[in-house]
Amino acid sequence: MPKVIKPFDYKNLTGKDPASTTLVKAFVQHKADVASIESEGKIKRTSGVAYKELALAMADSQQVILRIKDTGDVFQVLVNNKVVPIKNQDNISKAVIEIVDRLDAGRAAFQKALLRKKIEAPVPKGIKTAAANMIPALQERIPALKAEIEAVRSERLAIEAEIAKAGENQNPIKNENADVAPFVAENVANETGESNKKA
């Protein structure tokens, strides 16, 4: 049987007081996990009624706010920032069931609205996107990159010239033969001439 939630301690309402702890357990018992619970402790007024707020953030991102009078009783409940009528307002244990039913019924619509809000959220004025911030930095790099490209191109031409020069000197024996070829031909001619004379 669910534990009866006693009136809240209005003066010491923090979200960690005994009544708040019991409230969280009641939500969990009805399969509605509470991610956090807190109260600013500030006194607010509406329609002449003084109250403090106890805010619950549910695990599915929905929000529940209990407005508590100085008597420790809940006089108003908000689900996702909308005031919802509660039949068992004077019995918070039964009111929890009504709130959970409201959370379950509105979960799909809430998640859909939350997703749409995230997609449509505009970029605040004065805040540039990462892409916009990158453009000037990339443009500043262009001259340096061009200089690097020219340096690489010059180095490539120098290497190609070295390769061509090395290719010409690749067969030194052939070059040496080319240098002595005239002398060999002259000697062969002289020897041939002398042989003809003797004959």
FILO-406664 format. One record per residue (C-alpha): residue number from 1; residue in three letters; x, y, z. Coordinates in nm, 2 decimals, always signed. Example, Ala and Ser with C-alpha at 12.3 -4.5 7.8 and 13.67 -1.06 7.14 Angstrom:
# FILO-406664
1; ALA; +1.23; -0.45; +0.78
2; SER; +1.37; -0.11; +0.71
This chain:
# FILO-406664
1; MET; +0.00; +0.00; +0.00
2; PRO; +0.14; +0.34; -0.09
3; LYS; +0.28; +0.54; +0.19
4; VAL; +0.07; +0.85; +0.27
5; ILE; +0.25; +1.17; +0.19
6; LYS; +0.22; +1.41; +0.48
7; PRO; +0.19; +1.79; +0.43
8; PHE; +0.51; +1.95; +0.31
9; ASP; +0.73; +2.15; +0.54
10; TYR; +0.67; +2.49; +0.39
11; LYS; +0.95; +2.67; +0.59
12; ASN; +1.21; +2.41; +0.51
13; LEU; +1.10; +2.31; +0.16
14; THR; +1.42; +2.20; -0.02
15; GLY; +1.33; +1.89; -0.22
16; LYS; +1.53; +1.68; +0.04
17; ASP; +1.27; +1.70; +0.32
18; PRO; +1.09; +1.39; +0.43
19; ALA; +0.77; +1.47; +0.24
20; SER; +0.96; +1.53; -0.09
21; THR; +1.15; +1.21; -0.05
22; THR; +0.82; +1.02; +0.00
23; LEU; +0.68; +1.20; -0.31
24; VAL; +0.97; +1.08; -0.53
25; LYS; +0.91; +0.72; -0.40
26; ALA; +0.54; +0.75; -0.49
27; PHE; +0.62; +0.85; -0.85
28; VAL; +0.87; +0.57; -0.88
29; GLN; +0.62; +0.32; -0.75
30; HIS; +0.39; +0.43; -1.03
31; LYS; +0.67; +0.38; -1.28
32; ALA; +0.74; +0.75; -1.33
33; ASP; +1.11; +0.79; -1.26
34; VAL; +1.22; +1.13; -1.12
35; ALA; +1.56; +1.26; -1.24
36; SER; +1.58; +1.55; -0.99
37; ILE; +1.37; +1.74; -0.74
38; GLU; +1.44; +2.08; -0.60
39; SER; +1.29; +2.40; -0.45
40; GLU; +1.43; +2.75; -0.47
41; GLY; +1.25; +2.82; -0.14
42; LYS; +1.13; +3.16; -0.27
43; ILE; +0.78; +3.28; -0.18
44; LYS; +0.57; +3.36; -0.49
45; ARG; +0.22; +3.49; -0.52
46; THR; -0.06; +3.43; -0.77
47; SER; -0.43; +3.55; -0.73
48; GLY; -0.35; +3.66; -0.38
49; VAL; -0.21; +3.32; -0.27
50; ALA; +0.14; +3.28; -0.14
51; TYR; +0.32; +2.96; -0.23
52; LYS; +0.66; +2.79; -0.29
53; GLU; +0.74; +2.57; -0.58
54; LEU; +0.87; +2.22; -0.57
55; ALA; +1.00; +2.12; -0.92
56; LEU; +1.04; +1.77; -1.04
57; ALA; +1.23; +1.68; -1.36
58; MET; +1.12; +1.34; -1.49
59; ALA; +1.34; +1.09; -1.65
60; ASP; +1.17; +1.15; -1.99
61; SER; +1.24; +1.53; -1.97
62; GLN; +0.88; +1.62; -1.87
63; GLN; +0.84; +1.86; -1.58
64; VAL; +0.61; +1.87; -1.28
65; ILE; +0.58; +2.17; -1.05
66; LEU; +0.38; +2.16; -0.73
67; ARG; +0.27; +2.49; -0.58
68; ILE; +0.26; +2.45; -0.21
69; LYS; +0.08; +2.69; +0.03
70; ASP; +0.20; +2.78; +0.38
71; THR; -0.02; +2.51; +0.52
72; GLY; +0.20; +2.25; +0.34
73; ASP; -0.09; +2.16; +0.10
74; VAL; -0.06; +2.16; -0.27
75; PHE; -0.30; +2.41; -0.43
76; GLN; -0.19; +2.39; -0.79
77; VAL; +0.00; +2.15; -1.02
78; LEU; +0.18; +2.23; -1.35
79; VAL; +0.28; +1.96; -1.60
80; ASN; +0.52; +2.09; -1.86
81; ASN; +0.44; +2.45; -1.76
82; LYS; +0.06; +2.41; -1.80
83; VAL; -0.18; +2.42; -1.50
84; VAL; -0.37; +2.09; -1.48
85; PRO; -0.68; +2.02; -1.27
86; ILE; -0.63; +1.77; -0.99
87; LYS; -0.93; +1.61; -0.83
88; ASN; -0.75; +1.48; -0.52
89; GLN; -0.57; +1.80; -0.45
90; ASP; -0.60; +1.75; -0.08
91; ASN; -0.45; +1.40; -0.10
92; ILE; -0.11; +1.42; -0.26
93; SER; -0.08; +1.04; -0.26
94; LYS; -0.38; +1.01; -0.49
95; ALA; -0.28; +1.32; -0.68
96; VAL; +0.04; +1.15; -0.78
97; ILE; -0.16; +0.89; -0.97
98; GLU; -0.34; +1.16; -1.16
99; ILE; -0.02; +1.34; -1.24
100; VAL; +0.14; +1.01; -1.37
101; ASP; -0.16; +0.95; -1.59
102; ARG; -0.12; +1.30; -1.73
103; LEU; +0.25; +1.24; -1.79
104; ASP; +0.18; +0.91; -1.97
105; ALA; -0.10; +1.06; -2.18
106; GLY; +0.11; +1.36; -2.30
107; ARG; +0.45; +1.18; -2.34
108; ALA; +0.43; +1.12; -2.71
109; ALA; +0.32; +1.48; -2.79
110; PHE; +0.58; +1.62; -2.55
111; GLN; +0.87; +1.43; -2.71
112; LYS; +0.75; +1.53; -3.06
113; ALA; +0.74; +1.90; -2.96
114; LEU; +1.07; +1.87; -2.79
115; LEU; +1.23; +1.72; -3.10
116; ARG; +1.08; +1.99; -3.32
117; LYS; +1.20; +2.26; -3.09
118; LYS; +1.56; +2.13; -3.11
119; ILE; +1.55; +2.11; -3.49
120; GLU; +1.40; +2.46; -3.53
121; ALA; +1.61; +2.63; -3.27
122; PRO; +1.77; +2.93; -3.44
123; VAL; +2.13; +3.03; -3.38
124; PRO; +2.13; +3.32; -3.14
125; LYS; +2.23; +3.66; -3.28
126; GLY; +2.60; +3.74; -3.22
127; ILE; +2.70; +3.37; -3.22
128; LYS; +2.87; +3.25; -3.53
129; THR; +2.86; +2.88; -3.63
130; ALA; +3.18; +2.68; -3.64
131; ALA; +3.18; +2.68; -4.02
132; ALA; +3.15; +3.06; -4.03
133; ASN; +3.45; +3.10; -3.79
134; MET; +3.66; +2.86; -4.00
135; ILE; +3.63; +3.06; -4.33
136; PRO; +3.86; +3.35; -4.23
137; ALA; +4.12; +3.11; -4.09
138; LEU; +4.12; +2.90; -4.41
139; GLN; +4.15; +3.21; -4.63
140; GLU; +4.45; +3.33; -4.44
141; ARG; +4.62; +2.99; -4.51
142; ILE; +4.59; +3.03; -4.89
143; PRO; +4.90; +3.25; -4.95
144; ALA; +5.12; +3.02; -4.74
145; LEU; +4.99; +2.71; -4.92
146; LYS; +5.06; +2.87; -5.26
147; ALA; +5.42; +2.95; -5.15
148; GLU; +5.46; +2.59; -5.03
149; ILE; +5.33; +2.46; -5.37
150; GLU; +5.58; +2.69; -5.56
151; ALA; +5.87; +2.56; -5.34
152; VAL; +5.77; +2.20; -5.41
153; ARG; +5.74; +2.27; -5.78
154; SER; +6.09; +2.43; -5.79
155; GLU; +6.24; +2.14; -5.60
156; ARG; +6.07; +1.89; -5.84
157; LEU; +6.23; +2.08; -6.14
158; ALA; +6.57; +2.07; -5.98
159; ILE; +6.54; +1.69; -5.91
160; GLU; +6.43; +1.63; -6.27
161; ALA; +6.74; +1.83; -6.39
162; GLU; +6.97; +1.62; -6.17
163; ILE; +6.81; +1.30; -6.30
164; ALA; +6.86; +1.41; -6.66
165; LYS; +7.22; +1.50; -6.60
166; ALA; +7.28; +1.17; -6.42
167; GLY; +7.13; +0.99; -6.73
168; GLU; +7.38; +1.15; -6.96
169; ASN; +7.67; +1.02; -6.75
170; GLN; +7.52; +0.68; -6.69
171; ASN; +7.76; +0.49; -6.93
172; PRO; +8.11; +0.64; -6.88
173; ILE; +8.27; +0.35; -7.08
174; LYS; +8.07; +0.45; -7.39
175; ASN; +8.18; +0.81; -7.35
176; GLU; +8.55; +0.71; -7.31
177; ASN; +8.52; +0.49; -7.63
178; ALA; +8.37; +0.78; -7.81
179; ASP; +8.68; +0.99; -7.71
180; VAL; +8.94; +0.73; -7.83
181; ALA; +8.75; +0.62; -8.14
182; PRO; +8.93; +0.86; -8.38
183; PHE; +9.27; +0.74; -8.27
184; VAL; +9.18; +0.37; -8.30
185; ALA; +9.04; +0.43; -8.65
186; GLU; +9.37; +0.62; -8.75
187; ASN; +9.59; +0.34; -8.62
188; VAL; +9.38; +0.08; -8.80
189; ALA; +9.41; +0.27; -9.13
190; ASN; +9.79; +0.31; -9.09
191; GLU; +9.84; -0.06; -9.02
192; THR; +9.63; -0.15; -9.32
193; GLY; +9.83; +0.08; -9.55
194; GLU; +10.16; -0.06; -9.44
195; SER; +10.04; -0.41; -9.50
196; ASN; +9.93; -0.32; -9.86
197; LYS; +10.27; -0.17; -9.93
198; LYS; +10.45; -0.49; -9.82
199; ALA; +10.23; -0.70; -10.04
